[in-house]
Amino acid sequence: MYKLYWAESTGAFVVHAALNECGAKYELVPLDYDNNEHKKEPYTKINPTGEIPALILPDGTVLTETVAMTLHLAEAFPDAGLLPPLGTSERAMAYRWLLYMATNTYMHDLRYYYPERYTMNEGQADGVKTAGLALMERSLGTLDDALKGQSYLAGTQMSIADTYLGMMSMWHPDGDAYMDKLSNVQRVVNAVKSRPSMTEVWHLNFPESQSND
């Protein structure tokens, strides 16, 4: 059985979704983010960085880094279709956009929500936050452009990259309202939300979000 250390509105979203898609047996272990439970023992013995999520594999191996977790699950459950077939250009595109979001969009989000982490000068935090939002929106715009003329980020097949996009879309401070400006992203996010495996995950993380069924 897998064990996912989880908190609302963290990268655990996409891992939880992947576990559901795979039909894997798992346990959710909630962490009290507001009280910094993730920065204290015993969690820091599992993940010394104090970041959420962490995934314990059935053999006891500890995985950190959300993309690593999703790629592992895609390989462990190939019939679940989390990614296109190995060696295809579609698989390569799924990798491309997963890593783009993890290294760009996600990082811009962090600059918006935690600007104090990115400056040694308290007076510069507002500028970091403003820049973070602008970069977040530029990144989402890049993703919207990538979806022009194709169904999903990897082509014709929905993949875990599209689920990751759903997470990124809802981390914008205006959430659904901002996504109305990005018709291609919104189309894909709506398709992700409509999957039966996503119902529980979406409402746990984004209870305020309105359904687009």
Contacts in CASP RR format, 6 or more apart in sequence:
PFRMAT RR
TARGET T0000
AUTHOR 0000-0000-0000
METHOD contacts of the structure
MODEL  1
MYKLYWAESTGAFVVHAALNECGAKYELVPLDYDNNEHKKEPYTKINPTG
EIPALILPDGTVLTETVAMTLHLAEAFPDAGLLPPLGTSERAMAYRWLLY
MATNTYMHDLRYYYPERYTMNEGQADGVKTAGLALMERSLGTLDDALKGQ
SYLAGTQMSIADTYLGMMSMWHPDGDAYMDKLSNVQRVVNAVKSRPSMTE
VWHLNFPESQSND
1 25 0 8 1.000
1 26 0 8 1.000
1 27 0 8 1.000
1 58 0 8 1.000
2 19 0 8 1.000
2 24 0 8 1.000
2 25 0 8 1.000
2 26 0 8 1.000
2 27 0 8 1.000
2 55 0 8 1.000
2 56 0 8 1.000
2 57 0 8 1.000
2 58 0 8 1.000
3 26 0 8 1.000
3 27 0 8 1.000
3 29 0 8 1.000
3 55 0 8 1.000
3 56 0 8 1.000
4 12 0 8 1.000
4 15 0 8 1.000
4 16 0 8 1.000
4 19 0 8 1.000
4 26 0 8 1.000
4 27 0 8 1.000
4 28 0 8 1.000
4 29 0 8 1.000
4 53 0 8 1.000
4 54 0 8 1.000
4 55 0 8 1.000
4 56 0 8 1.000
5 12 0 8 1.000
5 29 0 8 1.000
5 31 0 8 1.000
5 38 0 8 1.000
5 43 0 8 1.000
5 46 0 8 1.000
5 47 0 8 1.000
5 52 0 8 1.000
5 53 0 8 1.000
5 54 0 8 1.000
5 55 0 8 1.000
5 56 0 8 1.000
6 12 0 8 1.000
6 16 0 8 1.000
6 28 0 8 1.000
6 29 0 8 1.000
6 30 0 8 1.000
6 31 0 8 1.000
6 52 0 8 1.000
6 53 0 8 1.000
7 30 0 8 1.000
7 31 0 8 1.000
7 32 0 8 1.000
7 33 0 8 1.000
7 38 0 8 1.000
7 52 0 8 1.000
7 53 0 8 1.000
8 33 0 8 1.000
8 204 0 8 1.000
8 205 0 8 1.000
9 170 0 8 1.000
9 171 0 8 1.000
9 205 0 8 1.000
9 206 0 8 1.000
10 33 0 8 1.000
10 52 0 8 1.000
10 53 0 8 1.000
11 52 0 8 1.000
11 53 0 8 1.000
11 66 0 8 1.000
11 167 0 8 1.000
12 52 0 8 1.000
12 53 0 8 1.000
12 66 0 8 1.000
13 167 0 8 1.000
13 201 0 8 1.000
13 205 0 8 1.000
14 66 0 8 1.000
14 70 0 8 1.000
14 160 0 8 1.000
14 163 0 8 1.000
14 164 0 8 1.000
14 167 0 8 1.000
15 53 0 8 1.000
15 55 0 8 1.000
15 66 0 8 1.000
15 69 0 8 1.000
15 70 0 8 1.000
15 73 0 8 1.000
16 28 0 8 1.000
16 201 0 8 1.000
16 204 0 8 1.000
17 160 0 8 1.000
17 163 0 8 1.000
17 197 0 8 1.000
17 198 0 8 1.000
17 201 0 8 1.000
18 69 0 8 1.000
18 70 0 8 1.000
18 73 0 8 1.000
18 74 0 8 1.000
18 82 0 8 1.000
18 160 0 8 1.000
18 163 0 8 1.000
19 26 0 8 1.000
19 73 0 8 1.000
20 197 0 8 1.000
20 198 0 8 1.000
20 200 0 8 1.000
20 201 0 8 1.000
21 80 0 8 1.000
21 81 0 8 1.000
21 82 0 8 1.000
21 160 0 8 1.000
21 163 0 8 1.000
21 195 0 8 1.000
21 197 0 8 1.000
22 73 0 8 1.000
22 76 0 8 1.000
22 77 0 8 1.000
22 80 0 8 1.000
22 82 0 8 1.000
23 77 0 8 1.000
23 80 0 8 1.000
24 73 0 8 1.000
24 76 0 8 1.000
24 77 0 8 1.000
31 37 0 8 1.000
31 38 0 8 1.000
31 43 0 8 1.000
31 52 0 8 1.000
33 52 0 8 1.000
37 43 0 8 1.000
38 44 0 8 1.000
38 47 0 8 1.000
38 50 0 8 1.000
38 51 0 8 1.000
38 52 0 8 1.000
39 50 0 8 1.000
43 50 0 8 1.000
43 54 0 8 1.000
44 50 0 8 1.000
46 54 0 8 1.000
46 56 0 8 1.000
46 62 0 8 1.000
47 54 0 8 1.000
47 62 0 8 1.000
47 64 0 8 1.000
49 64 0 8 1.000
51 64 0 8 1.000
53 64 0 8 1.000
53 66 0 8 1.000
53 69 0 8 1.000
54 62 0 8 1.000
54 63 0 8 1.000
54 64 0 8 1.000
55 62 0 8 1.000
55 63 0 8 1.000
55 64 0 8 1.000
55 69 0 8 1.000
55 72 0 8 1.000
56 62 0 8 1.000
56 63 0 8 1.000
57 63 0 8 1.000
57 72 0 8 1.000
63 69 0 8 1.000
63 72 0 8 1.000
66 102 0 8 1.000
67 98 0 8 1.000
67 99 0 8 1.000
67 102 0 8 1.000
70 82 0 8 1.000
70 98 0 8 1.000
70 160 0 8 1.000
70 164 0 8 1.000
71 83 0 8 1.000
71 98 0 8 1.000
73 80 0 8 1.000
73 82 0 8 1.000
74 80 0 8 1.000
74 81 0 8 1.000
74 82 0 8 1.000
74 83 0 8 1.000
74 160 0 8 1.000
81 157 0 8 1.000
81 159 0 8 1.000
82 159 0 8 1.000
82 160 0 8 1.000
83 91 0 8 1.000
83 94 0 8 1.000
83 154 0 8 1.000
83 159 0 8 1.000
83 160 0 8 1.000
83 161 0 8 1.000
84 90 0 8 1.000
84 91 0 8 1.000
84 94 0 8 1.000
84 154 0 8 1.000
84 155 0 8 1.000
84 157 0 8 1.000
84 159 0 8 1.000
85 91 0 8 1.000
90 154 0 8 1.000
90 155 0 8 1.000
90 156 0 8 1.000
90 157 0 8 1.000
90 159 0 8 1.000
91 154 0 8 1.000
93 153 0 8 1.000
93 154 0 8 1.000
93 155 0 8 1.000
93 161 0 8 1.000
94 153 0 8 1.000
94 154 0 8 1.000
94 159 0 8 1.000
94 160 0 8 1.000
94 161 0 8 1.000
97 143 0 8 1.000
97 146 0 8 1.000
97 153 0 8 1.000
97 154 0 8 1.000
97 161 0 8 1.000
97 164 0 8 1.000
97 165 0 8 1.000
98 160 0 8 1.000
98 161 0 8 1.000
98 164 0 8 1.000
100 139 0 8 1.000
100 142 0 8 1.000
100 143 0 8 1.000
101 139 0 8 1.000
101 143 0 8 1.000
101 161 0 8 1.000
101 164 0 8 1.000
101 165 0 8 1.000
101 168 0 8 1.000
102 164 0 8 1.000
104 135 0 8 1.000
104 139 0 8 1.000
105 136 0 8 1.000
105 139 0 8 1.000
105 140 0 8 1.000
105 143 0 8 1.000
105 168 0 8 1.000
106 168 0 8 1.000
108 132 0 8 1.000
108 133 0 8 1.000
108 135 0 8 1.000
108 136 0 8 1.000
108 139 0 8 1.000
109 132 0 8 1.000
109 136 0 8 1.000
109 168 0 8 1.000
109 171 0 8 1.000
110 117 0 8 1.000
110 118 0 8 1.000
111 118 0 8 1.000
111 128 0 8 1.000
111 129 0 8 1.000
111 131 0 8 1.000
111 132 0 8 1.000
111 135 0 8 1.000
112 129 0 8 1.000
112 132 0 8 1.000
112 133 0 8 1.000
112 136 0 8 1.000
112 173 0 8 1.000
115 125 0 8 1.000
115 126 0 8 1.000
115 127 0 8 1.000
115 128 0 8 1.000
115 129 0 8 1.000
115 132 0 8 1.000
116 122 0 8 1.000
116 125 0 8 1.000
118 128 0 8 1.000
119 125 0 8 1.000
119 128 0 8 1.000
133 173 0 8 1.000
136 171 0 8 1.000
136 172 0 8 1.000
137 172 0 8 1.000
137 178 0 8 1.000
139 168 0 8 1.000
140 168 0 8 1.000
140 169 0 8 1.000
140 172 0 8 1.000
140 178 0 8 1.000
140 182 0 8 1.000
140 185 0 8 1.000
141 182 0 8 1.000
141 185 0 8 1.000
143 153 0 8 1.000
143 165 0 8 1.000
143 168 0 8 1.000
143 182 0 8 1.000
143 185 0 8 1.000
144 182 0 8 1.000
144 183 0 8 1.000
144 184 0 8 1.000
144 185 0 8 1.000
145 184 0 8 1.000
146 153 0 8 1.000
147 153 0 8 1.000
147 184 0 8 1.000
147 185 0 8 1.000
147 187 0 8 1.000
147 188 0 8 1.000
148 184 0 8 1.000
150 156 0 8 1.000
151 157 0 8 1.000
151 158 0 8 1.000
151 188 0 8 1.000
152 158 0 8 1.000
152 159 0 8 1.000
152 161 0 8 1.000
152 162 0 8 1.000
152 188 0 8 1.000
152 191 0 8 1.000
153 159 0 8 1.000
153 161 0 8 1.000
153 162 0 8 1.000
153 165 0 8 1.000
153 188 0 8 1.000
154 161 0 8 1.000
154 162 0 8 1.000
158 188 0 8 1.000
158 191 0 8 1.000
158 192 0 8 1.000
162 188 0 8 1.000
162 191 0 8 1.000
162 192 0 8 1.000
163 192 0 8 1.000
163 198 0 8 1.000
165 185 0 8 1.000
165 188 0 8 1.000
165 189 0 8 1.000
165 192 0 8 1.000
166 188 0 8 1.000
166 189 0 8 1.000
166 192 0 8 1.000
166 193 0 8 1.000
167 205 0 8 1.000
169 175 0 8 1.000
169 179 0 8 1.000
169 182 0 8 1.000
169 185 0 8 1.000
169 186 0 8 1.000
169 189 0 8 1.000
170 176 0 8 1.000
170 189 0 8 1.000
170 205 0 8 1.000
170 206 0 8 1.000
170 209 0 8 1.000
172 178 0 8 1.000
172 179 0 8 1.000
175 209 0 8 1.000
176 209 0 8 1.000
176 210 0 8 1.000
176 212 0 8 1.000
179 185 0 8 1.000
179 186 0 8 1.000
179 189 0 8 1.000
180 186 0 8 1.000
189 212 0 8 1.000
190 212 0 8 1.000
192 198 0 8 1.000
193 202 0 8 1.000
193 211 0 8 1.000
193 212 0 8 1.000
193 213 0 8 1.000
194 212 0 8 1.000
194 213 0 8 1.000
202 209 0 8 1.000
END
